[in-house]
Amino acid sequence: MQRVIERILNLLAFLLTVGRPVTAEEIRTTISGYGQATDEAFHRMFERDKDLLRRLGIPLELAPTDGWQVEHGYVVDPETYALPDPGLTDDERAALWLAAEVVRMGGQVAAPDAIFKLGGAPVTGSGEPLAAALSEGSDDLGTAFLAIAERRHVLFGYRDKPRRVAPYGLVHRRGHWYLVGEDDDRTKVFRMDKATDVRAGGHPGVFERPEGFRAADAIPGAPWEAGAEDLTAKILFDPAVAWWARRQIGNRGSTAETPDGSLLATIPVANPEAFIGWLLSFDDAAELLEPTELREQLLALVRGEV
């Protein structure tokens, strides 16, 4: 049973983070627990696992993997899977946090994962560490949650620059926590594991969160849009991959087809590392034309200099 639970959790985590429909064969070769099975055994296992996920209320659906809809894969929409925002106030979240801290289940401190999903709350004065598996940076997350709840500025270093942000919320996407807030009169998104020396500053109540603001809405759909940089990349895609590049870029930039069928794209880039990772997926069928600093960063990575 333990192995079944582990396999189900691995499957769900993969479907929630991959961001695209995946075929049964890709699942078989990627998820631990399926790879050693024969074709017949894998089919039986996977059918049972799909049925279990659906009985648990997880919206597992089939969707086309390409524009021609020839091949289909499995996908779980994170927005459909997530609980709706109950619209709790800061005081209500603080009260819920306190209740979770004092309740013991089987002698254990109640894990605060559910509180985090409801928007966070101030850390209480009990001195007990956070029990959620947040990996590195849990102290920084606690500081950020406190600043959000008390409407205090949060100060930190980010890409070698000091930041002073009015924090509006924290969002977990694609395996990372992102801080959404106002910096230099603009709403920006910062990946928390990239922030250094995180601390709350100033007095409580120094800013007002915009009415109706939802931090989740500020997280871009593409990984390269979630960051604090302000670059504009120009890329030339070969004709063979132009259709796929155009589909992935969507309305996130401007595109123009050249006479030979290539695609010239101009894309705003806020996260250079994520953008380079995406561009490398096209192998040698995409050429980064500018800016120079981003092109040099890409070349250094390809040469193994970083």
N, C-alpha and C positions, 0 to 999 in steps of 0.2 A: 504493500500500500504506500509506503514511504516513497518508493521509486515512481509510482504513478502520480502522486502529488507533486513531486519534483518535476516530472516531465510536463505535467499540466501547467505548472507555474512558469516553466521555461518557455513553453509554447505561447502562453498568454503574453508574457513579457516581450517575446520576439514580435508577435503580431502588433502589439501596441507601439513599439518603437521603430519598426522597419519603415513605416510610412508609405507603404505601397502593397498591392496584392501580391501574395507569394504562392507559388504552386506547391502541391503536395510533395513533389520530388525535392524542391528546395528546402522545405521543412524537414524532410527525412534526412538530408545531408547536413543540416545545420543544427537541429535540436538534439541535445544529448538524450539518449534513450530510444531513438528510432533507428539509428544507423546500422546496428548489428542485426536487425530483424530481416527475415526473408520478405519477398514481395507480398506474400499472402499474410504473414504475421503483421507486417507494417500496415497493410490495408485494414485488418481487424482492429489493431491498436488505435489507428488514427480515426476510424469511424467511431469507436467508443469515446475517444477523447473529444471529438467534435460534439457528440451528443451530450457529453457531460458539461462542456462549456455552455452549450445552449440551454440546458436545464438549469444552470446556475444563473441564467438571465444575461449572459454575455452575448452581445449581438455579432456573432460570427457570420459573415456573409461572403458570397462569391462575387467577384468583380473581374472585369477584363484586365489582363496585364498589358495589353497593347491597343493601339488605335483601331485595329481591324477586328478586335474582339474574337480572335481565333482561340486564344488561350486564356483560361480563367484561373484566378488564384484566390486565396482566402485573405480576408482583411477584417480587422476590428476597428471601427471608427472611435478614436479616443473621446471625442465630444459626445457621442451617443452612449459610450460606456460610462462616462463620468457622471457623478451625481450633480443635479442642478444646484446652483448657488442658492442657499436658503436665505441669503440677505441678512445674516446676523450682524448686529452692531458690534463695535469694539468691546463694549461692556458685556454683552452677551457671550462673546467668545472668551473673554477673560473669566467669566463665571463658569463656563463649560470646561475651560482648562483647569480651574481650581477643583471642580468636581472630579475630573479625571485623575488629578494628582492624589486626592485623598482616598479614592476607591482602590481596593486591592482585589485582584482576581487570582485565587489560588496562591496568595502570598506574594504576588508579583505586582510591581507598579504598572498601572494601566498604560499601554503604549499610546503616545499622543499622535499617531499617524492620522487618525480621523480629525483631530483638532487642526492639524496642518492643512488638511484638505478643505476645511471650513474657513480658511483665511488666516489662521495663526492667532496667537494671543500672547500677552506678556508672560515672561517667565516668572514663576512665583518665587517667594523667598525661602523655599524649603531647602535649597542647596542640592537637590537631587539632580543628577545628570539626565539629559534627554535619553530616552530608551529607544527611540526610533533608529533604524539602520540607515543613517544618512551619510555614512562613510566620512571622508575627511571634510572639515569645514562646518561641522555641526554647531560649534560655538559661534561662528560667523552668522549662521542662519538664525540662531537664537537672538543675536544682537540685532539682526535685520528685522525679525518679527517684533521685537521690543520697540524698535524705532517706528515701525509701521503703526503699531497699536497706540503709541503715545504721540504720534505725529511729530517726531523729532527728526532732524537731519541725520543721515548716516554718512560717515566719512570713510574713505578707503582709497587705496591705490589701484589703478587699473591701466594696464599697458604703459607703465612708467609715468602716469599722470595722476596728480591728486584729484579726487572727486568729492564733491559735496552735493548729495542728492536728497531731494524730498521724496521719500519712498512711498509708493502707492500700493505695492503688493508684491508677493512672491509667487512664482509659477513654476511647476515642475514639468519639463518637456524633454523628451528624447534623452532621458537619463541624467539631466542636469537641472539645477535650480537657477532661476533667472530672477533678478531684481528689476522691477519696473518702477521708474520714478522720473521726476523732473530734474534735469541737469542743464544748466545754461539756457533756461527758458524753453527747453524741448523735452518731450517725453522720450526717454531712452531705455534700452534694455541692457543689463549687464549680467554676464554669467558669473555666478557666485564663486565657483572654484578658481576663477581667474583673479578675483579681488584679493588684495592684501591689506593687512592691518585694519580690519573692519572694526569700527567703533561708532557708537551713537554720540551725537554732539548737540550742544545747545539745550534749550528748554522744551518741555512738552508743549504741544499745541501751536507750533510755530508756522504750520502750513495747513491748508485745507485740501483734502482730496477732491477732485472734480466730481460733481454730482453725477451719479450713474456710471462712474468709471469702473471698468472691469479689467483687471490686470491681464487676464488671459487673452483679451482681445488685442493687447499690445504686442503679444508674441508673434512674430512673423511666421508665415508658413514655410519659408525656406531657411535652413540653418545659417546661411551667410548673411541673412538680414538681422540676426539677433546679435548685436554687438554695439560698440560705441565708436567705431571708426566711421569716417565719412569719405569713402573712396568711390570712384566710378571706373568700372572695368569695361574694356572693349575686347571682345573675343570674336575670332573668326572660326566658325565650325564648317568642317568639310561637308559636301553635299550628302554623303551617305548618312550622316548623323544629324543633318539640319532639322528634320522633322521631329526627332526626339528632343533636341535642344530647345526648339520652339515650344514644344509641349511642356517641358519642365520650367522654362522661364515664365510662360504665361503672361500675366500682366505685371510682372515684377521688373520689367525693363522694356526697352524698345528693340525691335529687330527689323532687319531689312535683308531681303534676298539679293544676292549679287548675280550678275549675268551667267556665271557658271554653275549656279545652284547652291553656292555656299551661303551661309547665314552669318551676317554681321550683327552682333548683339551688343547692346550697351546696358550694363546692369549696375545698380547701386550696391555697394558692398560695405557692410558694417562689421563683418567678422571674416577677416582675411583667411584664417586657418580653415574655417568651414568651407569657404569659397574654393580654396585651392584643392581641398579634398574632393569636392564635387567635380571640379574641372579635370582632375586626374582620372576620373572615371571614364572620360572620353579618350583616354590614352593619347595617341598622337593625332587624333582627328579634330583637335581643338587647339588653336594658337592664341595665347594671351598677348594682345598687342600693347595695351597700356592699362594702368599707369606703370611707369618705370619701376617704382619701389615694389609693387606687387609682382611684377614680372621677375624681378631679381629674387624675391622671396620664393617664388615658384621654382626658379632655376636652381637655387641653393638647395632646396629640398630634393629635387630630382638628382642632383649631383652628390647627395649625401653629406652636404656641408653643415646641416643643422640636425 
